[in-house]
């Protein structure tokens, strides 16, 4: 992300109405990743899974003393501890730098009854340290500690209060509460007996009167007292209600349209994307382009959706094409054809996009379509967004990066004493290397990514044949850490670029990269530096990047 001292912070709260089980956590991670890739650090406040608090409370009451039970909150709060820990695990799988804090580490001090206390102080040193070191800090809601150090609870709906209080203590003017509805309504939107009206802006009194159990009243009152506006929103939706000093009359709700999506490719990335899209109620997958309709796959899909005909796929007239083919030329041709039909495109295919990225953007402009390709570079590391922020701040002088997760994984293994064949086999078994890994080993994959990043940095890309490349082969026996470093700099009106094997990477950003991780360092002409890092290969990091692009398009359409 941008320099840690400059990175803004957002507090997101994920309620039990969203978290029915661990199966919903990937959608939570997508919301977190959406904010991280746009340069924000995230404090994610997590509720227990639906029904778990009641179960734990019943067990504590059954075994505890009926007249006083001040030890029960420590047990009941374990529901949030579990969901927070699993959220952190899933964030790490997606390539985010994350840490989970316990209630005591978080340090919210509360006063009052042990089951309905109110926060009075924050020992915020640990939270600020965690934010300085990580992109995401996951904390359990609902719990706090009293003056004696025992765990207290913040009342029913207390995770709302946790989020509001943390936002206030961090000096933020807004907090985002993610619910199973996209705002505050004049009555339950599930009630079909009469049309529902939705608030775009609601006053504090509106929220208390109309919100019911949607937002905890204590959280609303705390927000009012501390001057923190509350956003009530749903995952993947553009609509929201902002609760603050002034409200507006609610208005009728326009029925949401599903986003129809065609997917090209059913490999490692395509399969991950399809699995997530099929679980999204706002998306309708209408077709999937494959080479072999009979090939066994690890994601269950209706065979009627599969086709081997690219023209037949586009004839379905989807709103969006997600292109995740392994062939650059075929992918480029399909993207051009989709854009010429006014179909939005999200691509993870760096070879397809880098063939002529300027022409693809022109095609998109000519036909009022959108072209997004964050996943084509860096996997789950938001390199394109980082470069765009750097360029928006001023002219870019150059960049250097580790861009190939397969090669970095192999170099890590080689430095640990593995032979070349063993390192390559491990990369294949881990799902990072293709069966034909020549593009990775010869630097072609990294060179294609250099061209895409150069286009973002300078508005032009060096010719592919002008990028010098070192080849990773069996003859490399490293005495210490080696990194494949890709560099591109502006030299007057020209661009110089290379993909080289650096046997002495002095920059800690690259030296400390392990496994399949990637990293980027962007130099502004004014001396400023932007950085990002993350998992650069594998199904889930790349899937998150694709889904973030899909989410951007989805929010524009519904």
ABEGO torsion letter per residue (X at the ends): XBBAAABBBBBBBBBAAABABAAAAAAAAAAAAAAAAAGBBBBBBBBBBBGAAAAAAAAAAAABBAABBAAAAAAAAAAAAAAAAAAAAAAAAAGBBBBBBBAAAAGBBBBEBAABBBBABBBAAAAAAAAAABABBBBBBGBBBBAAGBBBBAEBGAAAAAAAAAAAAAGBABBBBBBABAEBBABBAABAABBBBBBABBBAAAAAAAAEAABBAAAAAAAAAAGBBBBBBBBGBABBBBBBABBBBBBBBBBBBBBBBBBBEABAAAAAAAAAAAABAABBBABBBBABAABBBABBBBAAABBABAAAAAAAGBABBBBABABAAAAAAAAAAAAAAGBBBBBABAAAAAABAAAAAAAAAAAGBBBBAAAABGEABBAAAAAAAAAAAEBBAEBBBBABAAAAAAAAAAAAGBBAAAAAAAAAAAGABBABAAAAAAGAAAAAAAAAAAAAAAGBBBBAAABBBBBBBAABBBABBBBBBBBBBBBEABBBBBBBBBABBABAAAAABBEABBBBBBBBAAGBBBBBBEBABEAAAAAAAAAAAAAAAAAAAX
